[in-house]
Protein backbone atom coordinates (compact mmCIF):
# COMPACT_ATOMS: atom_id res chain seq x y z
CA UNK A 1 0.00 0.00 0.00
CA UNK A 2 2.62 2.51 1.05
CA UNK A 3 4.58 1.98 -2.15
CA UNK A 4 1.71 3.48 -4.12
CA UNK A 5 1.88 6.82 -2.30
CA UNK A 6 3.91 9.55 -3.93
CA UNK A 7 6.21 11.51 -1.66
CA UNK A 8 3.87 14.51 -1.21
CA UNK A 9 0.99 12.26 -0.28
CA UNK A 10 3.22 10.23 2.00
CA UNK A 11 4.37 13.33 3.87
CA UNK A 12 0.77 14.53 4.17
CA UNK A 13 -0.24 11.17 5.61
CA UNK A 14 2.61 11.18 8.14
CA UNK A 15 1.40 14.62 9.26
CA UNK A 16 -2.18 13.40 9.55
CA UNK A 17 -1.13 10.28 11.49
CA UNK A 18 0.82 12.46 13.92
CA UNK A 19 -2.31 14.57 14.34
CA UNK A 20 -4.34 11.47 15.28
CA UNK A 21 -1.63 9.89 17.42
CA UNK A 22 -0.78 13.11 19.25
CA UNK A 23 -4.44 13.92 19.95
CA UNK A 24 -4.90 10.45 21.47
CA UNK A 25 -1.66 10.70 23.46
CA UNK A 26 -2.43 14.09 24.98
CA UNK A 27 -6.07 13.19 25.70
CA UNK A 28 -4.86 10.01 27.41
CA UNK A 29 -2.34 11.91 29.53
CA UNK A 30 -5.01 14.40 30.64
CA UNK A 31 -7.48 11.64 31.58
CA UNK A 32 -4.90 9.77 33.60
CA UNK A 33 -4.22 12.93 35.64
CA UNK A 34 -7.56 12.18 37.31
CA UNK A 35 -6.18 9.04 38.92
CA UNK A 36 -6.21 9.68 42.66
CA UNK A 37 -8.46 12.75 42.28
CA UNK A 38 -11.76 11.65 40.71
CA UNK A 39 -15.05 12.22 42.58
CA UNK A 40 -15.79 8.48 42.73
CA UNK A 41 -13.64 5.38 42.36
CA UNK A 42 -15.77 4.04 39.48
CA UNK A 43 -15.26 7.24 37.50
CA UNK A 44 -11.56 7.19 38.19
CA UNK A 45 -11.35 3.64 36.83
CA UNK A 46 -13.46 4.64 33.84
CA UNK A 47 -11.30 7.64 32.95
CA UNK A 48 -8.11 5.63 33.32
CA UNK A 49 -9.54 2.92 31.08
CA UNK A 50 -10.62 5.40 28.40
CA UNK A 51 -7.12 6.85 28.62
CA UNK A 52 -5.65 3.38 28.21
CA UNK A 53 -7.71 2.72 25.07
CA UNK A 54 -6.55 6.04 23.63
CA UNK A 55 -2.93 5.27 24.49
CA UNK A 56 -3.20 1.97 22.60
CA UNK A 57 -4.67 3.73 19.59
CA UNK A 58 -1.95 6.39 19.78
CA UNK A 59 0.66 3.66 19.63
CA UNK A 60 -0.93 2.24 16.48
CA UNK A 61 -1.10 5.63 14.73
CA UNK A 62 2.41 6.69 15.77
CA UNK A 63 3.90 3.32 14.81
CA UNK A 64 2.44 3.70 11.34
CA UNK A 65 3.68 7.31 11.13
CA UNK A 66 7.17 6.14 12.12
CA UNK A 67 7.10 3.39 9.51
CA UNK A 68 6.05 5.80 6.73
CA UNK A 69 8.50 8.57 7.61
CA UNK A 70 11.25 5.92 7.61
CA UNK A 71 13.75 7.84 9.71
CA UNK A 72 14.56 5.08 12.14
CA UNK A 73 12.28 6.41 14.88
CA UNK A 74 9.63 4.37 16.68
CA UNK A 75 6.35 5.32 18.38
CA UNK A 76 8.05 5.92 21.74
CA UNK A 77 10.58 8.30 20.24
CA UNK A 78 7.82 10.21 18.47
CA UNK A 79 5.83 10.52 21.70
CA UNK A 80 8.66 11.31 24.10
CA UNK A 81 11.32 13.11 22.09
CA UNK A 82 9.37 15.70 20.11
CA UNK A 83 8.88 19.21 21.46
CA UNK A 84 5.71 21.22 21.81
CA UNK A 85 6.02 22.89 18.41
CA UNK A 86 6.29 19.47 16.74
CA UNK A 87 3.11 18.17 18.38
CA UNK A 88 0.06 18.07 16.08
CA UNK A 89 -2.72 17.38 18.61
CA UNK A 90 -6.02 19.23 18.73
CA UNK A 91 -5.96 22.12 21.20
CA UNK A 92 -9.06 20.76 22.96
CA UNK A 93 -7.13 17.70 24.14
CA UNK A 94 -4.50 19.72 26.00
CA UNK A 95 -6.97 21.91 27.94
CA UNK A 96 -6.80 21.45 31.71
CA UNK A 97 -9.14 19.02 33.46
CA UNK A 98 -10.96 21.68 35.50
CA UNK A 99 -13.89 20.23 37.42
CA UNK A 100 -15.67 16.99 36.48
CA UNK A 101 -18.15 18.83 34.23
CA UNK A 102 -15.25 20.52 32.39
CA UNK A 103 -13.63 17.14 31.81
CA UNK A 104 -16.87 15.56 30.59
CA UNK A 105 -17.68 18.46 28.23
CA UNK A 106 -14.20 18.17 26.72
CA UNK A 107 -14.55 14.39 26.52
CA UNK A 108 -18.00 14.52 24.93
CA UNK A 109 -16.95 16.89 22.13
CA UNK A 110 -13.77 14.89 21.56
CA UNK A 111 -15.56 11.51 21.59
CA UNK A 112 -18.24 12.71 19.16
CA UNK A 113 -15.52 13.92 16.75
CA UNK A 114 -13.49 10.73 17.25
CA UNK A 115 -16.50 8.48 16.66
CA UNK A 116 -17.56 10.13 13.40
CA UNK A 117 -13.98 10.42 12.14
CA UNK A 118 -13.11 6.77 12.82
CA UNK A 119 -16.42 5.68 11.27
CA UNK A 120 -15.36 7.48 8.08
CA UNK A 121 -11.78 6.15 8.28
CA UNK A 122 -13.18 2.59 8.28
CA UNK A 123 -13.68 3.26 4.55
CA UNK A 124 -10.13 4.56 4.00
CA UNK A 125 -8.34 3.40 0.85
CA UNK A 126 -5.24 2.86 3.01
CA UNK A 127 -5.41 -0.65 4.47
CA UNK A 128 -3.52 0.14 7.67
CA UNK A 129 -5.51 3.31 8.39
CA UNK A 130 -8.66 1.27 7.89
CA UNK A 131 -7.48 -1.51 10.22
CA UNK A 132 -6.55 0.87 13.05
CA UNK A 133 -9.83 2.77 12.65
CA UNK A 134 -11.93 -0.39 12.73
CA UNK A 135 -10.16 -1.53 15.87
CA UNK A 136 -10.45 1.87 17.57
CA UNK A 137 -14.06 2.50 16.61
CA UNK A 138 -15.33 -0.30 18.86
CA UNK A 139 -13.64 1.32 21.84
CA UNK A 140 -14.57 4.89 20.94
CA UNK A 141 -18.23 3.95 20.54
CA UNK A 142 -18.17 2.86 24.15
CA UNK A 143 -16.44 6.11 25.17
CA UNK A 144 -19.06 8.19 23.38
CA UNK A 145 -21.90 6.28 25.01
CA UNK A 146 -20.45 7.05 28.42
CA UNK A 147 -19.69 10.75 27.87
CA UNK A 148 -23.12 11.26 26.25
CA UNK A 149 -24.75 9.73 29.32
CA UNK A 150 -22.85 12.12 31.61
CA UNK A 151 -23.87 15.18 29.56
CA UNK A 152 -27.53 14.18 29.94
CA UNK A 153 -27.19 13.23 33.58
CA UNK A 154 -25.52 16.47 34.62
CA UNK A 155 -27.41 18.72 32.19
CA UNK A 156 -30.80 17.33 33.12
CA UNK A 157 -29.87 16.92 36.79
CA UNK A 158 -30.00 19.47 39.59
CA UNK A 159 -29.84 23.25 39.14
CA UNK A 160 -26.20 23.17 40.23
CA UNK A 161 -25.15 20.31 37.93
CA UNK A 162 -27.01 21.94 35.03
CA UNK A 163 -25.23 25.25 35.53
CA UNK A 164 -21.81 23.61 35.87
CA UNK A 165 -22.37 21.56 32.71
CA UNK A 166 -23.54 24.60 30.75
CA UNK A 167 -20.56 26.66 31.92
CA UNK A 168 -18.21 23.84 30.97
CA UNK A 169 -19.70 23.60 27.47
CA UNK A 170 -19.52 27.34 26.94
CA UNK A 171 -15.91 27.45 28.12
CA UNK A 172 -14.56 24.65 25.89
CA UNK A 173 -16.68 25.48 22.82
CA UNK A 174 -14.07 27.75 21.25
CA UNK A 175 -11.78 24.70 20.84
CA UNK A 176 -14.28 22.55 18.90
CA UNK A 177 -14.05 24.26 15.50
CA UNK A 178 -10.45 23.15 15.05
CA UNK A 179 -11.56 19.54 14.64
CA UNK A 180 -12.88 20.42 11.21
CA UNK A 181 -10.18 22.68 9.85
CA UNK A 182 -7.95 21.19 7.18
CA UNK A 183 -4.23 21.80 6.65
CA UNK A 184 -2.89 22.78 3.24
CA UNK A 185 -1.96 19.16 2.50
CA UNK A 186 -5.17 17.46 3.69
CA UNK A 187 -6.86 17.82 0.25
CA UNK A 188 -4.24 15.41 -1.18
CA UNK A 189 -5.39 12.76 1.27
CA UNK A 190 -9.08 13.47 0.72
CA UNK A 191 -8.58 13.16 -3.03
CA UNK A 192 -6.80 9.83 -2.56
CA UNK A 193 -9.70 8.57 -0.44
CA UNK A 194 -7.43 8.07 2.58
CA UNK A 195 -9.22 10.51 4.91
CA UNK A 196 -12.72 12.03 4.79
CA UNK A 197 -13.49 15.65 3.87
CA UNK A 198 -14.08 17.75 6.97
CA UNK A 199 -17.32 19.53 5.98
CA UNK A 200 -19.65 16.47 6.04
CA UNK A 201 -17.91 15.30 9.20
CA UNK A 202 -18.66 18.62 10.85
CA UNK A 203 -22.35 18.34 9.96
CA UNK A 204 -22.56 14.83 11.47
CA UNK A 205 -20.78 15.99 14.59
CA UNK A 206 -22.95 19.07 14.98
CA UNK A 207 -26.15 17.05 14.48
CA UNK A 208 -25.15 14.60 17.20
CA UNK A 209 -24.00 17.35 19.58
CA UNK A 210 -27.12 19.48 19.12
CA UNK A 211 -29.47 16.52 19.64
CA UNK A 212 -27.64 15.42 22.80
CA UNK A 213 -27.50 18.91 24.31
CA UNK A 214 -31.17 19.43 23.59
CA UNK A 215 -32.05 16.19 25.35
CA UNK A 216 -29.84 17.28 28.25
CA UNK A 217 -31.78 20.59 28.45
CA UNK A 218 -28.55 22.44 27.65
CA UNK A 219 -28.03 25.27 25.19
CA UNK A 220 -25.76 24.57 22.24
CA UNK A 221 -23.40 27.54 21.68
CA UNK A 222 -23.24 29.38 18.36
CA UNK A 223 -21.67 27.19 15.70
CA UNK A 224 -20.32 30.30 13.94
CA UNK A 225 -18.56 31.62 17.04
CA UNK A 226 -14.84 32.47 16.89
CA UNK A 227 -12.75 29.30 17.08
CA UNK A 228 -9.19 28.78 18.35
CA UNK A 229 -6.99 26.92 15.89
CA UNK A 230 -3.30 26.13 15.52
CA UNK A 231 -2.67 22.66 16.97
CA UNK A 232 -2.04 21.06 13.61
CA UNK A 233 0.56 23.74 12.84
CA UNK A 234 2.25 23.19 16.21
CA UNK A 235 0.91 26.46 17.67
CA UNK A 236 -0.40 25.40 21.06
CA UNK A 237 -1.93 26.97 24.13
CA UNK A 238 0.34 27.35 27.15
CA UNK A 239 -1.15 24.16 28.63
CA UNK A 240 0.76 21.74 26.42
CA UNK A 241 4.28 22.61 27.52
CA UNK A 242 3.57 21.71 31.14
CA UNK A 243 1.85 18.50 30.13
CA UNK A 244 4.77 17.37 27.96
CA UNK A 245 7.30 18.38 30.62
CA UNK A 246 5.70 15.91 33.01
CA UNK A 247 5.00 13.21 30.43
CA UNK A 248 8.45 13.30 28.82
CA UNK A 249 10.58 13.82 31.92
CA UNK A 250 11.70 10.23 32.46
CA UNK A 251 12.81 9.27 28.94
CA UNK A 252 14.56 12.62 28.54
CA UNK A 253 16.31 12.50 31.92
CA UNK A 254 17.28 8.84 31.51
CA UNK A 255 17.61 8.22 27.75
CA UNK A 256 16.98 4.62 26.78
CA UNK A 257 15.81 3.66 30.28
CA UNK A 258 14.02 0.31 30.51
CA UNK A 259 12.65 -1.83 33.29
CA UNK B 1 7.96 -32.02 23.77
CA UNK B 2 6.26 -31.55 20.44
CA UNK B 3 9.40 -31.95 18.50
CA UNK B 4 11.77 -34.79 19.33
CA UNK B 5 12.56 -36.17 15.92
CA UNK B 6 13.37 -32.92 14.10
CA UNK B 7 10.06 -33.03 12.23
CA UNK B 8 7.58 -30.17 12.14
CA UNK B 9 4.76 -30.94 14.59
CA UNK B 10 1.21 -30.89 13.28
CA UNK B 11 -0.60 -27.57 13.61
CA UNK B 12 -3.40 -29.34 15.50
CA UNK B 13 -0.93 -30.29 18.21
CA UNK B 14 0.23 -26.68 18.45
CA UNK B 15 -3.35 -25.44 18.75
CA UNK B 16 -3.83 -27.91 21.60
CA UNK B 17 -0.66 -26.68 23.25
CA UNK B 18 -1.71 -23.03 23.00
CA UNK B 19 -5.08 -23.96 24.47
CA UNK B 20 -3.18 -24.59 27.72
CA UNK B 21 -1.75 -21.04 27.83
CA UNK B 22 -3.93 -19.01 30.21
CA UNK B 23 -4.95 -15.42 29.72
CA UNK B 24 -2.93 -13.46 32.34
CA UNK B 25 -5.92 -11.42 33.51
CA UNK B 26 -8.51 -14.20 33.49
CA UNK B 27 -6.46 -17.36 34.07
CA UNK B 28 -9.39 -19.79 33.79
CA UNK B 29 -9.65 -19.18 30.07
CA UNK B 30 -6.97 -19.91 27.47
CA UNK B 31 -5.70 -17.53 24.83
CA UNK B 32 -7.28 -19.82 22.21
CA UNK B 33 -10.69 -19.80 23.93
CA UNK B 34 -10.47 -16.02 24.17
CA UNK B 35 -10.09 -15.91 20.39
CA UNK B 36 -6.89 -13.91 20.23
CA UNK B 37 -4.81 -16.56 18.43
CA UNK B 38 -6.01 -16.02 14.89
CA UNK B 39 -3.73 -18.21 12.79
CA UNK B 40 -0.87 -20.67 12.82
CA UNK B 41 1.29 -21.11 9.73
CA UNK B 42 4.56 -22.70 8.81
CA UNK B 43 6.96 -20.66 6.73
CA UNK B 44 9.53 -23.37 6.00
CA UNK B 45 10.81 -24.24 9.48
CA UNK B 46 9.50 -21.09 11.12
CA UNK B 47 6.18 -21.07 12.94
CA UNK B 48 4.21 -17.85 12.42
CA UNK B 49 1.64 -17.15 15.13
CA UNK B 50 -0.85 -14.41 14.31
CA UNK B 51 -2.34 -12.66 17.33
CA UNK B 52 -5.00 -10.00 17.56
CA UNK B 53 -5.26 -7.69 20.59
CA UNK B 54 -8.55 -7.52 22.46
CA UNK B 55 -8.31 -3.80 23.23
CA UNK B 56 -5.85 -1.36 21.63
CA UNK B 57 -4.42 -0.47 25.00
CA UNK B 58 -4.68 -3.88 26.69
CA UNK B 59 -1.65 -4.00 29.01
CA UNK B 60 -1.69 -7.81 28.86
CA UNK B 61 -0.83 -7.90 25.15
CA UNK B 62 2.90 -8.19 25.73
CA UNK B 63 2.47 -10.68 28.57
CA UNK B 64 0.31 -12.86 26.32
CA UNK B 65 2.87 -12.76 23.52
CA UNK B 66 5.64 -13.66 25.98
CA UNK B 67 3.60 -16.55 27.45
CA UNK B 68 2.90 -17.97 24.01
CA UNK B 69 6.52 -17.64 23.02
CA UNK B 70 7.63 -19.41 26.18
CA UNK B 71 5.14 -22.26 25.78
CA UNK B 72 6.26 -22.92 22.22
CA UNK B 73 9.92 -22.68 23.13
CA UNK B 74 9.50 -25.09 26.03
CA UNK B 75 7.83 -27.51 23.63
CA UNK B 76 10.98 -27.52 21.55
CA UNK B 77 10.08 -25.00 18.84
CA UNK B 78 12.86 -22.54 18.28
CA UNK B 79 11.99 -20.54 15.20
CA UNK B 80 8.90 -18.63 16.21
CA UNK B 81 7.54 -15.40 14.82
CA UNK B 82 4.65 -13.55 16.45
CA UNK B 83 2.68 -11.19 14.26
CA UNK B 84 0.02 -8.70 15.26
CA UNK B 85 -3.07 -8.46 13.10
CA UNK B 86 -5.58 -5.67 13.71
CA UNK B 87 -8.07 -6.44 10.96
CA UNK B 88 -10.66 -7.85 11.25
CA UNK B 89 -10.81 -6.46 14.80
CA UNK B 90 -11.27 -8.86 17.72
CA UNK B 91 -14.81 -9.21 18.93
CA UNK B 92 -16.32 -10.93 21.96
CA UNK B 93 -18.17 -13.17 19.48
CA UNK B 94 -14.86 -15.03 19.10
CA UNK B 95 -14.89 -16.26 22.71
CA UNK B 96 -15.67 -19.96 22.40
CA UNK B 97 -18.73 -21.54 24.08
CA UNK B 98 -16.39 -23.48 26.40
CA UNK B 99 -14.66 -20.20 27.24
CA UNK B 100 -17.99 -18.57 28.11
CA UNK B 101 -18.86 -21.43 30.49
CA UNK B 102 -15.49 -21.10 32.18
CA UNK B 103 -15.93 -17.36 32.61
CA UNK B 104 -19.32 -17.88 34.23
CA UNK B 105 -17.96 -20.56 36.59
CA UNK B 106 -15.16 -18.13 37.54
CA UNK B 107 -17.71 -15.46 38.53
CA UNK B 108 -17.48 -13.29 35.41
CA UNK B 109 -20.64 -12.82 33.35
CA UNK B 110 -19.80 -13.61 29.70
CA UNK B 111 -20.72 -11.09 26.98
CA UNK B 112 -24.47 -10.95 26.36
CA UNK B 113 -25.77 -10.94 22.81
CA UNK B 114 -23.70 -10.45 19.68
CA UNK B 115 -21.27 -7.61 19.07
CA UNK B 116 -22.38 -7.51 15.44
CA UNK B 117 -25.83 -6.32 16.43
CA UNK B 118 -24.43 -2.92 17.39
CA UNK B 119 -25.72 -3.13 20.93
CA UNK B 120 -23.08 -0.57 21.89
CA UNK B 121 -25.17 2.54 21.38
CA UNK B 122 -28.51 0.85 21.96
CA UNK B 123 -30.26 -0.34 25.06
CA UNK B 124 -28.58 -2.11 27.96
CA UNK B 125 -27.91 -5.83 27.39
CA UNK B 126 -29.56 -8.43 29.60
CA UNK B 127 -26.79 -9.58 31.89
CA UNK B 128 -27.22 -12.74 33.98
CA UNK B 129 -25.69 -12.93 37.43
CA UNK B 130 -22.91 -15.57 37.28
CA UNK B 131 -23.64 -16.56 40.90
CA UNK B 132 -27.40 -17.11 41.04
CA UNK B 133 -28.44 -16.75 37.39
CA UNK B 134 -30.83 -13.89 38.06
CA UNK B 135 -31.53 -11.38 35.29
CA UNK B 136 -32.24 -8.66 37.85
CA UNK B 137 -28.88 -6.99 37.58
CA UNK B 138 -27.78 -3.39 37.32
CA UNK B 139 -24.65 -1.65 36.14
CA UNK B 140 -22.45 -0.03 38.78
CA UNK B 141 -19.77 1.24 36.42
CA UNK B 142 -19.19 0.83 32.70
CA UNK B 143 -15.56 0.05 33.44
CA UNK B 144 -14.38 -2.65 35.81
CA UNK B 145 -11.11 -4.16 36.97
CA UNK B 146 -9.74 -4.30 33.40
CA UNK B 147 -10.51 -2.48 30.14
CA UNK B 148 -12.50 -5.46 28.87
CA UNK B 149 -14.93 -5.61 31.80
CA UNK B 150 -17.74 -3.59 33.38
CA UNK B 151 -18.89 -3.72 36.99
CA UNK B 152 -22.39 -5.03 37.76
CA UNK B 153 -24.45 -5.89 40.83
CA UNK B 154 -27.07 -8.60 41.25
CA UNK B 155 -30.28 -7.14 42.67
CA UNK B 156 -31.38 -10.57 43.97
CA UNK B 157 -28.33 -12.16 45.60
CA UNK B 158 -26.70 -8.72 46.12
CA UNK B 159 -23.29 -9.90 44.91
CA UNK B 160 -21.23 -7.55 42.75
CA UNK B 161 -19.61 -9.15 39.70
CA UNK B 162 -17.53 -8.39 36.62
CA UNK B 163 -19.21 -8.45 33.23
CA UNK B 164 -17.14 -9.12 30.11
CA UNK B 165 -18.18 -6.21 27.86
CA UNK B 166 -19.71 -7.04 24.52
CA UNK B 167 -17.76 -5.34 21.72
Interface residues (C-beta under 8 A of the other chain):
Chain A: X42 X43 X45 X46 X48 X49 X50 X52 X53 X54 X55 X56 X57 X59 X60 X127 X130 X131 X132 X134 X135 X136 X138 X139 X141 X142 X144 X145 X146
Chain B: X53 X55 X56 X57 X58 X59 X86 X87 X88 X89 X90 X91 X115 X120 X121 X140 X141 X142 X143 X144 X145 X147 X151 X165 X167
